[in-house]
């Protein structure tokens, strides 16, 4: 999630605002997954000494898999906007 903030801000520094919007769209999806796992969007506190706070909710692994499958294509969109685009 933090790396997507960097990529979006990098696009703004180059003069493009669209990669910023795309990066934050993906970041929100990631933070939503974190929230489903531990109940928090910023301070996760999920991993503890000896394990984790509690088990993952049912269906979360399917949501993570779906996100990862679509993230491949969305990451390519961001790369096209930042690398293959004349700014």
Backbone torsions as a table, in degrees:
resi	resn	phi	psi	omega
1	UNK	NA	-41.9	-178.6
2	UNK	-70.0	-31.7	178.1
3	UNK	-67.5	-33.2	177.2
4	UNK	-68.3	-33.2	174.8
5	UNK	-62.3	-43.2	178.6
6	UNK	-61.7	-47.0	-178.6
7	UNK	-60.8	-42.5	178.6
8	UNK	-64.5	-43.3	178.9
9	UNK	-67.2	-34.5	176.4
10	UNK	-61.6	-42.3	176.9
11	UNK	-61.5	-40.1	177.4
12	UNK	-63.2	-40.2	179.0
13	UNK	-63.4	-30.1	178.1
14	UNK	-81.3	-12.0	178.4
15	UNK	103.9	12.2	-179.6
16	UNK	-115.9	128.5	180.0
17	UNK	-95.4	-21.0	-177.4
18	UNK	-63.9	-43.8	177.5
19	UNK	-59.8	-30.7	177.0
20	UNK	-62.5	-45.3	179.7
21	UNK	-65.7	-44.0	178.9
22	UNK	-61.8	-44.3	-178.2
23	UNK	-64.2	-40.7	-179.5
24	UNK	-72.8	-26.9	174.0
25	UNK	-62.4	-45.8	179.8
26	UNK	-68.9	-38.6	178.8
27	UNK	-61.1	-41.4	178.8
28	UNK	-61.9	-38.7	177.3
29	UNK	-63.5	-41.6	179.0
30	UNK	-65.3	-45.1	-179.0
31	UNK	-65.1	-33.5	175.0
32	UNK	-62.3	-39.8	177.0
33	UNK	-64.7	-41.8	176.4
34	UNK	-60.0	-42.1	-179.4
35	UNK	-64.4	-38.7	177.3
36	UNK	-64.2	-34.9	-176.6
37	UNK	-74.9	-43.5	-171.3
38	UNK	-127.3	-7.0	178.0
39	UNK	91.4	1.2	-178.8
40	UNK	-129.3	150.2	-179.6
41	UNK	-102.4	-15.4	-175.7
42	UNK	-125.4	-50.4	179.5
43	UNK	-107.0	98.8	-166.9
44	UNK	-74.4	-49.3	178.5
45	UNK	48.2	40.5	-177.4
46	UNK	-92.0	-42.7	-179.5
47	UNK	-84.7	128.8	-178.2
48	UNK	-125.3	161.9	173.7
49	UNK	-57.9	125.2	-179.2
50	UNK	92.4	1.0	179.0
51	UNK	149.9	-138.5	-179.0
52	UNK	-125.2	166.4	-176.0
53	UNK	-64.2	-42.9	179.7
54	UNK	-163.0	169.2	-178.9
55	UNK	-67.9	156.9	176.4
56	UNK	-69.2	145.2	176.7
57	UNK	-66.1	153.8	178.7
58	UNK	-62.3	131.9	177.6
59	UNK	93.3	-11.0	-178.3
60	UNK	-65.9	-38.9	179.5
61	UNK	-63.1	-35.3	175.6
62	UNK	-65.8	-40.5	177.6
63	UNK	-64.8	-39.9	178.3
64	UNK	-65.1	-43.0	178.6
65	UNK	-61.4	-44.6	179.0
66	UNK	-61.1	-43.6	178.5
67	UNK	-60.8	-45.5	-178.2
68	UNK	-62.6	-38.1	179.7
69	UNK	-65.5	-42.7	-179.0
70	UNK	-79.9	-24.9	-178.5
71	UNK	-65.2	-32.1	176.9
72	UNK	-54.9	-46.9	-177.5
73	UNK	-73.8	-37.7	179.7
74	UNK	-70.2	-33.4	175.7
75	UNK	-65.6	-37.6	176.4
76	UNK	-64.5	-38.1	175.8
77	UNK	-59.7	-45.2	179.8
78	UNK	-65.4	-38.4	177.9
79	UNK	-65.0	-42.1	177.6
80	UNK	-60.2	-39.0	-179.6
81	UNK	-70.3	-33.8	-176.2
82	UNK	-92.3	-32.4	-173.4
83	UNK	-102.3	-47.4	-173.9
84	UNK	-91.1	5.3	-177.3
85	UNK	-105.6	130.9	175.4
86	UNK	-80.5	114.2	-179.5
87	UNK	-105.9	NA	NA
